[in-house]
Amino acid sequence: MKGLIIAPGLDNYLAIHCLNKLKPEFITFLVTDKTVELLPEILQKLKYSPKEHKKFFIKDIKYFSEAIQEFLNAFYWLTEIKKIKKITVDATNVLTNIGFSVYFVASFIEVFKDLIKEDVDIKLIFTTCDWKVVEAELHAAGEPIIGTEEIIELEHPMNAIGFILGVTACDLFNKGFYPRAEEMFRILEKNTTGEQNLLYEGLASLSHSYNLWDKFSIEEASKELERTIYTLKKVDKFGFIQNIMKKIDLNSEILQKIKDGDRLEKIVDIFENANRKMEEEKFDDAVARYYRCLDMIAQYALEKYGIDTQSPDFLKLSQAMVEKYKKERGGNLPDKYKNGMGGIALKDSFLLLYCLGDSIGQEYKKIEARFIGLLTSRNQSILAHGLKAINKEKADKFKEEIVKPFLIKLLERENLNLEQKLEKHQYPKLSASIKTLYLDLKRV
């Protein structure tokens, strides 16, 4: 069954032609105090019998919101009450502000329907004909030329305002909402052709690859990013794609290194992952990742001395070293340490590095009290062993006062700079504004 939302003007000739041509079973009329008087004549001149019609009254024609609200009421009646899936919209010959409102809201529903879960197809039409001038006593008037009537289907709204969906998707990508960004880019991909289709396919793939990376699915992310690069290089004439290709290529190289088992890159990557969670204001998630970064730093540093933090073998250390470690800990080693059957606690790992004379251990000893205090806050958090949420202040301290200094120290030993390493792990930002994206698309 078909439905029609029509806003007839003061001349009802074209409205009658539209109705008789399309023969919709269900009709909704958007009327004003002037046009409502024409409805009886319109209905009388129909050459078929619609199943049902209903009028929706626009009280004040000065306000766009009035026309939009009544359109939505008509849309609800057709889709929710009458269960219509195919709707045509015609705002021919009506006042400009009403016509604009009707086509505007209809276009947005059609473009965003997959996101707002509207299972409906909307077609915009414009009914027209040729007119001749008829001289009247006081003024000239227009009269339709019979037989010249034509119903024109307007351009699909996606071609006109789809770029707004694209800009929204770019913003979501930049804020870390990668699945939602991918969903929007897929909608645009489905509704476009040619180079625009390739562009949105590439951006959807880009969103998917960084979503995989953000969730530590490194191998899958690497493969997907290779597909992304292959697609986007076909449309690198777009200005904002040119701006991000260098960053994407760098990211692809880093993913390959992580996939190949580069331990330092893995440590830097989880630190940067935590930084993203800070930007997203997910402070508990950020601290959980910073904690793991600390753990990986200790593991990496202790391996130099043949110590595996998961199953330590203290027989590899001298008796004097073990005694020093016991003294620093304040007593005998736990049985699990002696037997090599359990992992070393994080603070004990750094304390052992201190006993071994390691520079990271020396750094730990300087801030031991602060380290233990911040570690206690983490242990009491809801993602560790407690029920407390971590706020921004505590997360910042955890990062800046203990994690970052140890990471800098670790990289310095390898003659590496943290900021330079982080740059290669940071995700690109899609810098498209409404203006630049629209101009880019229009050039294609």
C-alpha positions, 0 to 999 in steps of 0.5 A, spaced: 500 500 500 502 507 498 501 513 502 501 520 500 503 526 504 501 532 500 500 540 502 496 543 497 496 550 495 490 555 493 490 552 486 488 545 487 488 543 480 495 540 481 494 537 487 488 533 484 492 531 478 497 528 483 492 524 486 489 521 480 495 520 477 498 516 483 492 513 486 495 512 493 490 508 498 492 513 504 492 520 503 494 525 509 493 533 507 497 538 510 492 544 510 492 551 513 486 555 515 485 557 507 487 551 504 482 547 508 476 550 504 479 546 498 479 539 501 471 538 499 472 540 492 479 536 491 476 529 494 470 530 489 474 531 483 478 524 485 477 519 479 478 513 484 476 512 491 482 512 497 481 507 503 482 513 508 484 520 508 486 525 514 487 532 514 493 535 519 492 543 520 498 547 520 495 553 525 501 558 524 504 558 517 510 563 520 513 557 524 517 552 520 516 548 527 509 548 526 509 545 519 514 540 521 510 537 527 504 536 523 508 533 517 511 528 523 504 527 525 502 525 518 508 521 518 506 517 524 499 516 522 501 513 515 507 509 518 505 507 525 497 506 525 496 504 517 503 501 517 505 504 510 512 502 508 512 507 501 510 514 502 510 519 497 511 527 499 508 533 494 509 540 497 507 543 490 504 550 489 504 551 497 507 557 501 514 557 500 516 556 508 511 550 508 514 547 502 521 548 505 519 545 512 516 539 508 521 537 504 526 538 509 524 533 514 522 528 509 529 528 506 532 528 513 528 522 515 530 518 508 537 520 509 537 518 516 532 512 516 537 506 517 540 510 524 533 511 526 530 505 524 525 507 520 523 501 515 520 506 510 521 509 503 520 516 502 520 519 495 519 526 493 516 529 488 514 536 485 507 536 480 508 542 475 505 544 468 505 549 463 501 556 465 498 561 460 497 568 462 489 570 463 487 577 463 482 579 468 479 586 469 484 588 475 490 584 474 493 578 470 492 571 472 495 564 471 491 558 468 494 551 467 495 549 460 491 542 460 495 536 458 502 539 460 501 536 467 508 532 469 510 529 476 517 530 477 521 525 482 526 530 485 533 528 486 534 523 492 536 526 498 542 522 500 545 526 494 543 533 496 544 532 504 548 526 505 554 530 506 551 531 513 551 524 515 558 524 512 560 529 517 557 526 523 560 520 521 567 523 521 566 527 528 564 520 531 570 517 528 574 523 531 571 521 538 573 514 538 566 511 536 568 507 531 562 502 530 557 508 530 562 511 524 562 505 520 555 504 520 554 511 518 559 510 512 556 504 510 549 507 509 553 512 505 556 507 501 550 503 500 546 509 497 552 512 493 556 510 486 562 512 483 568 515 487 563 517 492 562 510 493 569 508 494 570 514 499 565 511 503 567 504 503 574 506 504 572 510 510 567 505 513 573 500 512 578 505 516 573 505 522 572 498 522 580 497 522 581 502 528 575 499 532 579 492 531 586 496 533 582 499 539 580 492 542 587 489 541 585 485 535 592 486 532 592 481 526 585 483 524 586 490 524 593 490 520 589 486 515 583 491 515 588 497 514 591 494 508 584 494 505 583 501 507 589 503 504 588 500 497 581 503 497 583 510 499 588 511 494 583 510 489 580 516 491 586 520 494 584 526 490 579 528 496 583 533 500 581 530 507 584 523 504 590 526 502 591 529 509 591 523 513 594 518 508 601 519 511 598 517 518 595 511 516 601 509 512 605 510 519 600 506 523 600 500 518 607 500 519 606 500 527 601 494 526 605 490 522 611 491 528 606 489 533 604 483 529 611 481 529 612 481 536 616 487 537 615 488 545 617 495 545 611 497 540 606 493 544 608 497 551 608 504 547 601 502 544 597 500 550 600 506 553 597 510 547 590 506 548 590 508 555 591 515 553 585 515 548 581 512 554 583 519 557 580 523 552 574 519 552 573 520 559 573 513 561 578 514 567 577 507 570 578 503 563 584 508 562 588 506 569 586 499 567 591 500 561 596 504 564 597 499 570 598 493 564 603 498 561 607 498 568 606 491 568 609 490 561 615 495 563 617 491 569 616 484 565 621 487 559 626 490 564 626 483 568 627 479 562 634 482 562 636 479 568 633 472 566 627 473 571 620 471 568 615 475 572 609 470 571 614 464 574 620 467 577 626 463 578 630 466 584 635 460 583 638 465 577 640 470 582 645 470 587 644 468 595 646 475 597 641 478 592 635 474 594 637 476 601 637 484 599 630 483 596 628 479 602 630 485 607 627 490 602 620 486 602 620 486 610 621 478 610 621 472 607 619 471 600 612 468 599 612 460 597 609 462 590 616 466 589 620 460 592 617 455 588 616 459 581 609 457 581 606 464 581 607 471 578 610 477 582 606 482 584 607 489 581 610 493 586 615 487 588 617 487 580 620 494 581 623 493 588 627 487 585 629 491 579 631 496 585 635 491 588 638 489 581 641 496 581 637 497 575 635 504 573 628 503 572 628 500 579 632 506 582 627 511 579 622 506 583 625 507 589 625 515 589 617 515 588 616 508 592 611 511 597 607 515 591 607 509 587 604 504 592 599 510 594 596 510 587 597 503 586 592 502 592 587 507 589 587 503 582 586 496 587 580 499 590 577 501 583 571 497 580 575 494 574 580 492 579 578 489 586 574 494 589 567 498 588 570 505 587 570 509 580 577 513 578 576 520 577 580 524 572 585 527 577 587 520 580 587 517 573 592 523 571 596 522 577 597 515 575 599 516 568 604 522 569 607 520 576 608 513 575 607 510 568 610 515 564 616 516 567 618 509 567 616 508 560 620 514 558 626 511 562 625 504 559 625 508 552 631 512 553 635 506 555 634 504 547 635 511 545 628 512 543 624 518 544 617 517 547 613 523 543 616 520 537 614 513 538 607 515 540 606 519 534 606 513 530 601 510 534 596 515 534 590 515 530 588 520 524 583 525 525 578 526 520 578 533 519 572 534 514 568 540 516 561 541 512 564 546 508 570 542 505 567 535 505 561 538 501 566 542 496 570 535 495 564 531 494 561 537 489 568 536 485 567 529 483 
